[in-house]
Amino acid sequence: MTTSKDITRITISPEREIILVGTAHISQESVDLVRSTIISEKPDCVCVELDENRLKALEAGDRWKNLDIKNVLRKRQMASLVVNLLLASYQKKMGESTGVEPGAELKAAAEEAKACSANLVLADRDVKITLRRAWAGTPFFRKLKLLATLLTAIFETEKVSEEELGKMREQDTLSLMMEDFGKEFPEIKQILITERDQFLAGRISKAEGKRVLAVIGAGHLQGIKSIIESGTETPPEEELQKIPPSSKWPKMIGWIIPAAIISSLIYVGIEQGSAKVADYLTLWVLCTGVFAAVGTVCALAHPFAIIAALFIAPITGLTPLVGVGLFTAFIQAYFCPPRVSEMETVAEDVWKLSRWWKNRFTRVILAFILPGLFAAPGKFIFFAKIVQNH
């Protein structure tokens, strides 16, 4: 029988036992513990904190290399890609501190399960659903704070040692971390921790076999243990996988500025004539198109992308349905497609600010973000000019 402070045994009945192995996702100690525990316990079933797509990514090891960024732009999934990239980069950075690939212990668990002919259960919720639920459930200003927190973590230079990871897995430390996280981002904690505890516990409990071994992140260990031991009924998987409707306020606000601008132009036309409207339309093009083009230049984008920003921004500025960055990023990706070598190193390059302009993949992201970011103040300058003159 394997014993360790990271292993928890739950006796369901005289004939059924569930073994929870809490791990750090970038620890060689965790990789060794997972392999040795599965070999010694010989479980009928091994549950891992993975979904199908994440397992494929771990096994392939080249998920960024195979990514079609133009397809991401067509499906308008760029925001989701950026968040995934930031998270992957953060894990990659921490993994470099210990020399262990992020998720190596989960990959090891899947390999050992196959080696001992145990049934493999992918017990986690699809990461895309988790992120979409978390994003939809977070108020606008806390979304900005969350992104700022991620960026701050990515650009930190402090390294994490195996000894520090060991301390992080201590129950008291984890409880304190989760408590602090919950105070800062209660909606995120509910989605990322509490809901996934329920989802994971549900699948682990339903796993077939007399001896079930589950490899989970140490942060989920106590929550899952409590649910299984108490026999608490978890919500149906269908309920935990629904994407809540996003708030209507951002869409309403998105239409207010275009509506105000168009109304102002109509008013100017009635009061001062078409010549004045033409002057204001020229100002609109300058305030949006030129600003967006400057942003595209700052992204070091292709000349065609810069020209596109100049002419498209005045049009997209009148609707919240699509932004100028979608067009500039697609043009950038078309004329300067990322090289395979750049796709392979993107998770490393993203946390070094200077590399954002050297890697073609991250330059596409800059071509997506900066034109709209620069054009936004132009809209307010234009509207302020109209108000000032009336």
Buried (B, 14 or more C-beta within 10 A) or exposed (E): EBEEEBBBEBEBEEEEBBBBBBBBBBBBBBBEBBBEBBEEBEBBBBBBBBBEEBBEBBEEEEBBBEBEBBEBBEEEEBEBBBBBBBBBBBBBBBBBBBEBBBBBBBBBBBBBBEEBEBBBBBBBBBBBBBBBBBBBBBEEEBBEEBEEBBBEBBEEEEEBEBEEBBEBBEEEEBEEEBEEBBEEBEBBBBBBBBBBBBBBBBBBBEBEBEBBBBBBBBBBBBBBBEBBBEEEEBEEEEEBBEEEEEBEEEEEEEEEBBEBBEEBBEEBBEEBEEEBBEEBBEBBBBBBBBBBBBBBBBBBBBEBBBBBBBBBBBBBBBEBEEBBBBBBBBBBBBEBBBEEEBBBBBBBBBBBEEBBEEBBBBBBBBBBBBBBBBBBEBBEEBBEBBEEEE
